[in-house]
Amino acid sequence: MEVVSIRVPKDLKKEMSNIDLDWAEYLRKAIEEKVKTERMRRACKIMDELREKTKGVKFDSVKEIRQVRNSR
């Protein structure tokens, strides 16, 4: 596992000390969630770009599936 350090103001660190929380675990989960959200956002952007490229293309999936099944 890699190490990531952050700096926080002294007063914030003092307040954090007064809260019974595993800050490392909390921050780890927050970072994981942000990375997951960004990954999904990028995937959506790619899907939107692909959808825009195929706009107007006629495709009948039912017809195609029937053709494949009938060709067996």
C-alpha positions in Angstrom: 0.0 0.0 0.0 1.2 3.5 -0.8 1.5 6.4 1.6 -0.3 9.7 1.0 0.3 12.7 3.4 -1.8 15.8 3.8 -1.3 19.0 5.7 -4.1 20.5 7.8 -4.1 23.6 10.0 -3.3 23.1 13.6 -6.7 24.1 14.8 -8.3 21.6 12.5 -5.9 18.8 13.7 -6.9 19.7 17.2 -10.6 19.3 16.5 -9.9 16.1 14.6 -8.2 14.7 17.7 -11.4 15.4 19.7 -13.5 13.2 17.4 -13.3 9.5 17.9 -12.7 8.4 14.3 -10.2 6.4 12.4 -9.2 9.3 10.1 -7.0 7.2 7.9 -9.8 4.8 7.2 -12.3 7.6 6.7 -10.0 9.4 4.2 -9.2 6.1 2.4 -12.9 5.4 1.8 -13.5 9.0 0.8 -10.7 8.8 -1.8 -11.9 5.4 -3.1 -15.4 6.8 -3.5 -14.1 9.9 -5.4 -12.0 7.7 -7.7 -15.0 5.5 -8.3 -17.2 8.5 -9.1 -14.7 10.0 -11.5 -14.2 6.6 -13.2 -18.0 6.4 -13.7 -18.2 10.0 -14.9 -15.5 9.4 -17.5 -17.2 6.2 -18.7 -20.5 8.2 -19.1 -18.7 10.8 -21.1 -17.2 8.1 -23.4 -20.7 6.6 -23.8 -22.2 9.9 -24.6 -19.5 10.5 -27.3 -20.1 7.1 -28.8 -23.9 7.7 -28.7 -23.4 11.0 -30.5 -21.3 9.3 -33.2 -23.9 6.6 -33.8 -26.8 9.1 -33.8 -29.2 8.3 -36.7 -27.9 4.8 -37.3 -30.8 2.4 -37.6 -30.2 -0.9 -35.7 -32.8 -3.5 -35.0 -31.4 -5.8 -32.3 -34.3 -8.2 -32.4 -33.9 -8.6 -36.2 -30.2 -9.2 -35.8 -30.6 -11.7 -33.0 -33.2 -13.6 -35.1 -30.8 -13.7 -38.1 -28.0 -15.1 -35.9 -30.3 -17.7 -34.4 -31.8 -18.7 -37.8 -28.3 -19.1 -39.3 -27.4 -21.9 -36.8 
